[in-house]
Amino acid sequence: MKRRLPKVALLLLAAFVVSCAPGKRWYSAHPSYRESPKYKDPVILLGLHDAVVVTRDKWFAKHLEMPRDSVYLSIGSALEENFKKELRNRYASLSIWPDSVYSSLPEETQKLDERIYIKGRFPIQGKPLRDKEGKPAPYIILIHEFTFGLDLSRDNFFDYALINNESSEQRTSKNLTVILSYTLWDNLKQRPLYSSVAEIQRPIPHDVQISDIPEISKAAADTLISEIDKGVR
């Protein structure tokens, strides 16, 4: 007669299996990525404006007491402006290029992990982007997606095994969230140095306030900067 494992033992076994399972890798670094951009290095920011998406606009309209058709303009502008402001604190020579340049680039899919892929636009190989004076900046930060909302999970946006869960997420409001996918591009050698999907959560211990929007946008920029620095091989 077979002996059955006690329920506690089964739970412990299940926990052990989960803990041993390989984690997801939300970033990819080029083998030749040896040095991150310095304070005075010329850096181009590309694609941010069109990448910003605000979800749950009805909820924000109600809790911020503003017309629903004003939510995207107010919140989207605050997210964009504070993100750029924070990046300028790190990169003194940051240059903001129009989104028309980003939208003219070919779209590609980049693999970060077995189930994690990002879609975005990347410069054509062999053609560095040049400014009006004909000079190519050494670095480009490509913003592929910048999604703002409540209690979002990057798994449901970028894990292809779970991507259908995005529409069925619980309608909770515990955290403000930014899901950010981006690439640091070597504009001189035309290759991706570092790509990532970042998830930034900011708890809402009180009712949401308009001042919370700049704070999470700054946190998103700080996360990008930190990841780019840590990604050096």
C-alpha positions as CSV (number, residue, x, y, z in Angstrom):
1,M,0.0,0.0,0.0
2,K,1.4,3.4,-1.0
3,R,1.9,6.0,1.7
4,R,0.5,9.5,1.0
5,L,2.7,12.4,1.8
6,P,1.2,14.7,4.5
7,K,-0.4,17.9,3.2
8,V,2.3,20.0,4.8
9,A,5.0,18.0,3.1
10,L,3.3,18.5,-0.3
11,L,3.2,22.3,0.3
12,L,6.9,22.3,1.2
13,L,7.7,20.3,-1.9
14,A,5.7,22.7,-4.1
15,A,7.5,25.7,-2.5
16,F,10.9,24.1,-3.1
17,V,10.1,23.4,-6.8
18,V,9.0,27.0,-7.3
19,S,12.0,28.4,-5.6
20,C,14.3,26.3,-7.8
21,A,12.6,27.3,-11.0
22,P,14.7,29.8,-13.1
23,G,13.5,33.4,-12.8
24,K,12.6,35.5,-15.7
25,R,15.2,37.8,-17.1
26,W,13.8,41.2,-17.9
27,Y,16.9,42.7,-19.5
28,S,19.5,42.0,-22.1
29,A,23.1,43.4,-22.2
30,H,25.4,43.3,-25.2
31,P,28.7,41.4,-24.5
32,S,30.6,44.5,-25.4
33,Y,28.7,46.8,-23.1
34,R,31.6,48.0,-21.0
35,E,30.8,51.6,-20.0
36,S,27.5,53.4,-19.3
37,P,26.9,57.0,-20.5
38,K,28.6,59.6,-18.4
39,Y,27.2,63.0,-17.2
40,K,28.6,65.0,-20.1
41,D,28.2,62.4,-22.8
42,P,25.8,63.5,-25.6
43,V,22.6,61.4,-25.3
44,I,19.5,61.4,-27.5
45,L,16.1,60.6,-26.1
46,L,13.8,59.2,-28.7
47,G,10.2,58.0,-28.8
48,L,8.9,59.1,-25.4
49,H,5.9,61.2,-26.3
50,D,4.1,58.6,-28.4
51,A,5.1,55.8,-26.0
52,V,3.2,57.3,-23.0
53,V,-0.2,55.5,-22.5
54,V,-2.5,56.3,-19.6
55,T,-4.9,53.5,-18.6
56,R,-7.9,53.5,-16.2
57,D,-8.7,57.1,-17.3
58,K,-12.2,56.9,-15.8
59,W,-10.8,56.1,-12.4
60,F,-8.3,58.9,-12.5
61,A,-10.9,61.4,-13.7
62,K,-13.1,60.5,-10.7
63,H,-10.3,60.5,-8.1
64,L,-8.5,63.6,-9.4
65,E,-11.8,65.4,-10.0
66,M,-11.1,66.3,-13.6
67,P,-13.0,65.8,-16.9
68,R,-12.3,62.4,-18.4
69,D,-11.2,63.9,-21.7
70,S,-8.5,65.9,-19.8
71,V,-6.9,62.9,-18.1
72,Y,-4.6,61.9,-20.8
73,L,-3.4,65.5,-21.5
74,S,-2.8,66.3,-17.8
75,I,-1.3,63.1,-16.7
76,G,0.5,62.3,-19.9
77,S,2.1,65.7,-20.0
78,A,3.2,65.4,-16.3
79,L,4.6,61.9,-16.9
80,E,6.6,63.0,-19.9
81,E,7.9,66.3,-18.6
82,N,9.1,65.0,-15.3
83,F,10.7,61.9,-16.9
84,K,12.7,64.2,-19.2
85,K,13.6,66.5,-16.3
86,E,15.0,63.7,-14.2
87,L,17.0,62.3,-17.2
88,R,18.5,65.8,-17.7
89,N,19.7,65.8,-14.1
90,R,21.8,62.8,-15.0
91,Y,22.7,63.5,-18.7
92,A,23.6,67.2,-19.0
93,S,23.8,67.0,-22.8
94,L,20.4,65.2,-23.2
95,S,18.8,66.0,-26.5
96,I,15.1,65.4,-27.2
97,W,14.4,64.4,-30.8
98,P,10.9,64.5,-32.3
99,D,8.9,61.2,-32.3
100,S,8.6,61.5,-36.1
101,V,12.2,60.3,-36.2
102,Y,11.4,57.3,-34.0
103,S,8.3,56.3,-36.0
104,S,10.4,56.3,-39.2
105,L,12.6,53.6,-37.9
106,P,11.9,49.9,-38.8
107,E,10.1,47.9,-36.1
108,E,11.8,44.8,-34.7
109,T,11.3,42.3,-31.9
110,Q,14.0,41.7,-29.4
111,K,14.3,38.6,-27.2
112,L,15.2,39.2,-23.5
113,D,14.4,35.7,-22.1
114,E,12.7,32.5,-23.3
115,R,9.2,34.1,-22.8
116,I,10.1,37.8,-22.7
117,Y,10.1,39.8,-25.9
118,I,9.9,43.6,-26.5
119,K,8.7,45.2,-29.7
120,G,10.1,48.5,-30.7
121,R,11.8,50.6,-33.4
122,F,15.5,50.5,-33.9
123,P,17.9,52.5,-36.2
124,I,19.0,50.8,-39.4
125,Q,22.3,49.0,-39.1
126,G,25.2,51.0,-40.6
127,K,23.3,54.3,-40.5
128,P,24.0,56.3,-37.3
129,L,21.5,59.0,-36.6
130,R,23.0,62.5,-37.0
131,D,22.0,65.9,-35.8
132,K,21.6,69.0,-37.9
133,E,25.3,69.5,-37.9
134,G,25.9,66.0,-39.2
135,K,27.3,64.7,-35.9
136,P,26.2,61.4,-34.4
137,A,25.6,61.3,-30.7
138,P,27.3,58.3,-29.1
139,Y,24.1,57.1,-27.2
140,I,20.4,56.9,-27.9
141,I,17.8,56.0,-25.4
142,L,14.9,54.5,-27.3
143,I,11.6,54.5,-25.3
144,H,9.4,51.7,-26.8
145,E,6.5,51.6,-24.3
146,F,5.6,53.8,-21.2
147,T,2.3,52.5,-19.8
148,F,0.8,54.2,-16.7
149,G,-2.0,52.8,-14.6
150,L,-3.0,51.0,-11.5
151,D,-1.6,47.6,-10.2
152,L,-0.2,46.7,-13.6
153,S,2.2,43.7,-14.0
154,R,4.8,43.5,-16.7
155,D,4.2,39.8,-16.9
156,N,0.8,40.4,-18.5
157,F,2.3,42.8,-21.0
158,F,5.6,41.1,-22.0
159,D,5.5,37.4,-21.0
160,Y,4.0,35.7,-24.0
161,A,2.6,32.9,-21.9
162,L,0.6,35.3,-19.8
163,I,-0.1,38.1,-22.2
164,N,-3.8,37.3,-22.5
165,N,-4.1,38.1,-18.7
166,E,-3.8,41.8,-19.4
167,S,-7.5,42.3,-20.1
168,S,-8.6,40.3,-17.0
169,E,-6.5,42.1,-14.4
170,Q,-8.2,42.9,-11.1
171,R,-9.6,46.4,-11.0
172,T,-7.7,47.3,-7.8
173,S,-6.1,50.6,-6.9
174,K,-3.3,49.8,-4.4
175,N,-0.4,51.1,-6.4
176,L,0.3,53.5,-9.2
177,T,2.4,51.6,-11.9
178,V,4.6,52.4,-14.8
179,I,5.6,49.6,-17.2
180,L,8.6,50.9,-19.2
181,S,10.4,49.1,-22.0
182,Y,13.5,50.8,-23.5
183,T,16.9,50.3,-25.2
184,L,20.2,52.1,-24.8
185,W,21.5,52.2,-28.3
186,D,25.2,52.5,-29.4
187,N,24.7,55.1,-32.2
188,L,28.3,54.8,-33.4
189,K,28.5,51.0,-33.7
190,Q,24.7,50.6,-34.3
191,R,23.8,48.0,-31.8
192,P,21.7,47.6,-28.7
193,L,23.8,47.9,-25.6
194,Y,21.1,47.3,-23.0
195,S,17.4,46.6,-23.2
196,S,14.9,46.2,-20.3
197,V,11.3,46.0,-19.2
198,A,11.0,47.8,-15.9
199,E,8.1,47.8,-13.5
200,I,7.8,50.7,-11.2
201,Q,5.2,50.5,-8.4
202,R,4.2,53.4,-6.0
203,P,1.8,52.6,-3.2
204,I,-1.2,54.8,-2.7
205,P,-1.6,55.0,1.1
206,H,-4.1,57.9,0.6
207,D,-6.4,58.9,-2.1
208,V,-4.4,59.6,-5.2
209,Q,-3.2,63.2,-5.7
210,I,-2.0,65.0,-8.8
211,S,1.4,65.4,-7.0
212,D,1.9,61.6,-7.1
213,I,2.2,61.7,-10.9
214,P,5.5,63.5,-11.1
215,E,6.9,61.3,-8.4
216,I,6.3,58.0,-10.1
217,S,7.6,59.5,-13.4
218,K,10.8,60.5,-11.7
219,A,11.1,57.1,-10.1
220,A,10.7,55.5,-13.6
221,A,13.6,57.7,-14.9
222,D,15.7,56.8,-11.9
223,T,15.0,53.1,-12.5
224,L,16.1,53.4,-16.1
225,I,19.3,55.2,-15.2
226,S,20.1,52.7,-12.4
227,E,19.5,49.7,-14.7
228,I,21.6,51.1,-17.5
229,D,24.5,51.7,-15.0
230,K,24.2,48.2,-13.5
231,G,23.9,46.5,-16.8
232,V,27.6,47.1,-17.7
233,R,29.3,43.7,-18.4
